[in-house]
């Protein structure tokens, strides 16, 4: 029973440790634990799911230089396995497998310019009044958290609905997206003019 308690609290302690120091580094979805590939990981073992005073940081003499912290090397499905654990009811042994889905890839964003005509003048993109920019993004691992945008280098705002440009003028429109484990794509910027 004590071995099972140790193994069960291993997962709890792992999640608890990450959650205390992380903002965006792990995320649970559909019973799966997603973890940011670029974030250091530490592993603890405990005899209690709630009392952390007896927690022990796991170490390894064999792979000392690769742990504390440890970094995952591959995106997607990763596992940690025990050789065997015991079912205290039946006394049968079985392998314990802890699953972690590693996410090191940012979302893929898109911008759609709609609602008006476009032409070029002196090498610059020009749109008529009423221009709307619709943003979207897809993330194939932990899922999309949000899309952020900025107009003319002002503070970034969370995107919720298409952005309208009703006033004539020169614009710089920037945007990026973030997934649920904190991966963000590079900022994309469009410079254009709105004119009748």
Buried (B, 14 or more C-beta within 10 A) or exposed (E): EEBEBBBBBBBBBBBBBBEEEBEBBBBEEEEEBBBBBBBBBBBBBBEBEEEBEEBEEBEEEEEEEEBBEBEBEEBBEBEEEBEEBBEEEEEEEEEBEBEBBBBBBBBEBEBEBEBBEEEEEEEEBBBBBEBBBBBBBEBEBBBBBBBBBBBEEEEBEEBEEEBEBEEEEEBEBBBBBBBBBBBBBEEBEEEBBBBE
